[in-house]
């Protein structure tokens, strides 16, 4: 969920404090999420299988982390085991 810990289902919407920046859009895949910041940065978190998070490994990430290196992104889209960034 991006809250920094593996948690069960939440019954109410809960802010993700780790973002800390203005988010223009986000996309949720089956097991991971992407956020596009106002500055054009891409953050990803969730299940890292198949390298879907873009961090160069297959590790799971519990809190939003910037995808490096990327230029200014315009849009993001998360699929079941892949991610797309339009630059």
C-alpha positions as CSV (number, residue, x, y, z in Angstrom):
1,X,0.0,0.0,0.0
2,X,3.0,2.3,0.3
3,X,2.7,2.8,4.1
4,X,6.1,1.2,4.8
5,X,4.9,-2.1,6.3
6,X,3.0,-5.1,5.1
7,X,-0.5,-4.5,6.4
8,X,-3.9,-6.1,5.9
9,X,-6.9,-4.4,4.3
10,X,-7.6,-0.9,5.5
11,X,-11.2,0.1,6.0
12,X,-10.7,3.8,5.3
13,X,-8.6,5.8,2.8
14,X,-5.2,6.4,4.4
15,X,-2.6,9.0,3.1
16,X,0.8,7.6,2.0
17,X,3.2,9.9,4.1
18,X,6.4,8.7,2.3
19,X,5.3,10.5,-0.9
20,X,6.0,13.9,0.6
21,X,5.6,15.6,-2.9
22,X,2.7,16.7,-5.1
23,X,1.5,13.8,-7.2
24,X,-0.1,14.5,-10.6
25,X,-1.1,10.9,-11.4
26,X,-0.8,7.4,-10.3
27,X,-1.4,3.9,-11.7
28,X,-1.9,0.7,-9.9
29,X,-0.9,-2.6,-11.3
30,X,-1.9,-6.0,-9.9
31,X,0.9,-6.0,-7.3
32,X,2.6,-2.6,-7.6
33,X,1.9,1.1,-8.0
34,X,3.5,4.1,-9.8
35,X,3.2,7.8,-9.0
36,X,4.2,10.7,-11.3
37,X,5.3,13.8,-9.3
38,X,4.8,17.4,-10.4
39,X,8.5,17.6,-11.0
40,X,8.3,14.7,-13.5
41,X,9.9,12.1,-11.2
42,X,8.5,8.5,-11.1
43,X,8.0,6.7,-7.8
44,X,7.3,3.0,-7.6
45,X,6.5,0.5,-4.8
46,X,5.0,-2.9,-4.3
47,X,6.0,-6.4,-5.5
48,X,9.3,-6.3,-7.5
49,X,8.9,-9.6,-9.4
50,X,10.1,-9.4,-13.0
51,X,11.8,-6.0,-12.3
52,X,8.4,-4.3,-12.7
53,X,9.4,-1.5,-10.2
54,X,12.3,-0.3,-12.4
55,X,15.0,-0.3,-9.6
56,X,17.3,-2.8,-11.4
57,X,16.4,-5.7,-9.1
58,X,13.4,-7.9,-8.1
59,X,13.1,-6.7,-4.5
60,X,9.8,-5.8,-3.0
61,X,9.6,-2.1,-1.9
62,X,7.1,-1.2,0.9
63,X,7.3,2.6,0.5
64,X,7.5,4.8,-2.6
65,X,11.0,5.0,-4.0
66,X,12.2,7.1,-7.0
67,X,13.1,5.3,-10.2
68,X,16.6,6.3,-11.2
69,X,17.9,7.5,-13.6
70,X,15.0,8.8,-15.6
71,X,14.5,12.1,-17.4
72,X,11.3,14.1,-16.9
73,X,8.3,11.8,-17.2
74,X,5.0,12.8,-18.7
75,X,2.8,9.7,-17.8
76,X,3.0,6.4,-16.1
77,X,1.1,3.1,-16.4
78,X,1.3,0.0,-14.3
79,X,0.3,-3.4,-15.6
80,X,0.2,-6.9,-14.0
81,X,4.0,-7.4,-14.2
82,X,5.3,-4.4,-16.1
83,X,5.5,-0.6,-15.9
84,X,5.5,2.0,-18.7
85,X,6.9,5.5,-18.4
86,X,6.3,8.1,-21.2
87,X,9.0,10.7,-21.3
